[in-house]
Amino acid sequence: MHRHLLACLGGAALALPAFAQTDATPAPQPDHRLEAVTVTGTRLERDLADLPGAATVVDAERVQAGQPGLQLDESLNRVPGLYLQNRYNFAQGLRLSSRGFGARAPFGVRGLRINVDGFPETLPDGQSQLDSVDLETLDSLTVLRGPASVLYGNASGGVVDITTRTGRDLRYGHRFSVAGGTDGYRKSNLQLGGAEDGNHHYLSLTGVRHEGERAQSEMEKYLLTTRVGRALSAERDLELFFTAMDTPVAEDPGGLTRAQAREDREQATRFSRLLDAGQEVTQQRLGVLYRDRSLGGELRLRGFVSRRDFRQQLPFPGSSLIDYQRLFYGARLEYTDRLTLFGLHHRYLVGLDVDRQQDDRGRRAVDAAGNVTARTGDEDQTATASGLFLQTDTDLTERLVLSLGARADRVRLDIEDRLLGDGDQSGDQTFREGSYSAGLTWHLHPRHSVYATVSNAFETPTFTELANPSGAGGFNPDLEPQKALNREIGGRGQLGDRLFYDLALFSVRVRDEITPYELNGRTFYDNAARTRRDGLELMLEHLTTERLTLTLAYTYSDYQFEDFYDEQQNQDVSGNRLPGLPRHHLFAEAAWRWQNGAFLVLDGRYGGTVYAENTNETRVDDYTVAGARLGREWRLPASAFTLYAGVDNFFDEDYFGNLRINANSDRPDPADRGYFEPAPGRHWYAGASYSW
């Protein structure tokens, strides 16, 4: 029965509008007009209705009500085009992909740009992490789904732009919350802030612990987020941002074979236990934002510096103990204004980005008993990226807007080898790329707009991806950047008084796609000649009653290798599907919210079948997962008290929360390959908060 839940919710979202239209004597209903939504992730701020591309803006506070607050997928599951994995392996991090970009990442986020309050979480070499983002601080999330390096340069297969709260946003000056649940889940958070005379301050402190359902999957983390703003004058203001993270424990249970998963889904791999696989991380970031509106337009200047200390034991013996100390810093300069030229009104943005990443990296060999046997890597890695860009919006008519963009990027990667016993493996590579975008938006009706756009994107290999599989060290001389061309049409608007829609059809062609494979336990990369991505993304939101809202997000993805001979498997895989990505993906939600502060939310997620490797030999079944949460807020004269509870995987579905793509490709028998990371079964949680 539970496999029909999504169909029922989705059918209700489509059927209810038709029912309302065919009712002979409908009750009077208020006019729910489409509200203007500002999109900031495009850098040139626009109303969502003016944007020539697929985008979704998520109100984090509304969506996260009653959620456990473990990973960002709790807010992003409702975004079509996104596919999220690895929610419960905190040593590898949440894997996030948009239109297939990012799906190959063995850890963290790859192929997408991640920004927090305008500061990059994406390194110059293209790798991103989400572990330092405190979900308790989120205000909104903007997701741009099409490839467009014209916005941020390298690795822009999509953009996730995160905005945190300020003291101006708080209804109460103080808030304390606690939560707990199955699998040893515990969380507490303290927030305080306020605003006065144009100045504001905000602080959040969070501690979270999760033992996990699988063995060797414990996590413990502490997060600090602060934000202080001061008005220097009526036209100038300054903000300071500081975040800190300490993760003393984040264990890695490893990937199981299918037979191991059937035998015991909660087990960890043998070497994960023997080697105590996992990571320890600390990170601090300081940022400053200066805004000046005295020059006619608006000048924005950002500067930041971040330090990250990292140590990880991978779940296999060999050259598997990694550590690095990272310094990441940079600046953003943007100026936006309006002008009239050739009788047309224009808005423009011109800017410059400069980033630098310095890693002091080490690597050691470990035997099966966990003893360090040799130093196998000792090097300095430096990545420098710079980009100059221009964006314009031109009102061709009252209803037609032309959007253009151009950008020039330079990315340089350097390695200085300090372990010279096996030869000097130092080297460098420099990539110079140009990007563009062109789009038209037609406001064909006050409630409807359609658009067409074309854009390109590039991804340089990261330092991790440039590892040489020959064992000679240094850079892999055969690995090139991948380049994508995105063509897209779509529309968004409002049907009747209660149904809002967002539809995008896209076609992406990628040359030299970077694809992973495993050799002797380590992941290496090569270029697939050509791949294609064709698909459809649809989001519907129906305000069924004053209390009930139905949401449906559906993605159809036809992603294939067009021309690729997989030398590791000695097979031509042209025509095969890209591994790890379902053809059909669906999210559905029914949310009741009452005026007395009570809410009840039912949701379901469906993921279609996927393949675990390029050869499409290992088929992984589809799954349907349902959840529910409810709660209530009691308003007091000068305070508020909230209780909530929820359950995820309500029907105790056996499914895999993550696949290790092309894992162990040196093993001839697919049954012996450790692709599978089982997701937890049914689990419960509850929480409470007090604000004053």
Buried (B, 14 or more C-beta within 10 A) or exposed (E): EBBEBBBEBBEBBEEBBEEBEEEEEEEEEEEBEBEEBEBBBBBBBBEBBBBBBBBBBBEBBEBBBBBBBBBBBBBBBBBBBBBBBBBBBBBBBBBBBBBBBBBBBBBBBBBBBBBBBBBBBBBBBBBBBBBBBBBBBBBBBBBBBBBBBBBBBBBBBBBBBBBBBBBBBBEBEBBBBEBBBBBBBBBBBBBBBBBEEEBBBBBBBBBBBBBBBBBBBBBBBBBBBBBBBBBEEEEBBBBBBBBBBBBEBBBBBBBBBBEBBEEEBBBBBEBBBBBEBBBBBBBBBBBBBBBBBEEEBBBBBBBBBBBBBBBBBBBBBBBBBBBBBBBBBBBBBBBBBEEEEEEEEBBBBBBEBBBBBBBBBBBBBBEEEBEEEEBBBBBBBBBBBBBBBBBBBBBEEEEEBBBBBBBBBBBBBBBBBBBEEEEEBBBEBEBEBEBBBBBBBBBEEEBBBBBBBBBBBBBBBBBBBBBBBEEEBBBBEEBBBBBBBBBBBBBBBBBBBBBBBBBBBBBBBBBBBBBBBBBEBBBBBBBBBBBBBBBBBBBBBBBBEEBBBBBBBBBBBBBBBBBBEBEBBEBEBBEBBBBBBBBEBBBBBBBBBEEEBBBBBBBBBBBBEBBBBBBBEBEBEBBBBBBBBBBBBEEEEEEBBBBBBBBBBBBEBEBBBBBBBBBBBEEEEBEEBBBBBBBBBEBBBBBBBBBE
